[in-house]
Amino acid sequence: MNQDLVSVIMPTYNTGKFLSESIESVLNQTYTNLELLITDDGSTDETLTILENYAQKDHRVKIFYLGKNQGAGQARNNSIQEAQGRYIAFCDSDDRWMPEKIEKQILFMQKQQCALCCSSYITCDDGNKDTGIVYAPEKISFSMMKRDNKIGCLTAVYDTQLLGKKFYMPTLQKRQDWALFLSIIKQCHMAYGITEPLAYYRHRNHSISSNKFALIPYNIKVYETILGYSPGKATLYFFFLFLPTYYMKVLKRNRDSKEFIKKKHQFTQ
């Protein structure tokens, strides 16, 4: 396996409570040829001190500051701009990776010659207790992505060499990750998923994605901005295609999570 440089993109904003765990999970990867580019979005807690400590300890950690709060999309784009790697990967500052995540994904991408890859992931609470699982589809087409986001951002890796350029988060206030992956798949036609869970996604009550109703106008905006739909068509698409697909996804995720937790309890007893 060729160990091309992987650029890991991490935005931070007042996540000092979880930040060290997230950074450690990246730096402790079995795939060592990586750089961790962290752009802080105006934190006011202990985040800044933690960042400076890691930058001094490990040369792979590169810190940037926006100065004022501009949103996670802008923070990610700033890091993407500075990235030197062939591969661009994403990890938020309250999530964690399993040690072999990058190694397994890069090997998979090289074998499949795919430009965008994701994986399944385990969900957890603030105390790192497992709460469920989200399985990634083995193949994700543009048509599938138009109906609903199938890619967990914390598991996504894209290949700038196969795509011919870097892709940036669109300038939307929210739902930038879905918009980004739509744009990539629109070019490469297909993304591929690894069914093995390779990361931990932390559910927090006050996170950006916790209020699903508040995200409705931003979902509609993705259809307008990325797909060029009129406001009317975007609204119809959301209510008649996105919502039913999302509802079925939630039902499946709940079933999968109950089965996952049940098996985990049986194994540990």
Secondary structure, 3 states (H helix, E strand, C coil): CCCCCEEEEEEECCCHHHHHHHHHHHHCCCCCCEEEEEEECCCCCCHHHHHHHHHHHCCCEEEEECCCCCCHHHHHHHHHHHCCCCEEEECCCCCEECCCHHHHHHHHHHHHCCCEEEEEEEEECCCCCEEEEECCCCEEEHHHHHHCCCCCHHHCEEEHHHHCCCCCCCCCCCCHHHHHHHHHHHHHCEEEEEEEEEEEEECCCCCCCCCCHHHHHHHHHHHHHHCCCCHHHHHHHHHHHHHHHHHHHHHHHHHHHHHHHHHHHHHHC
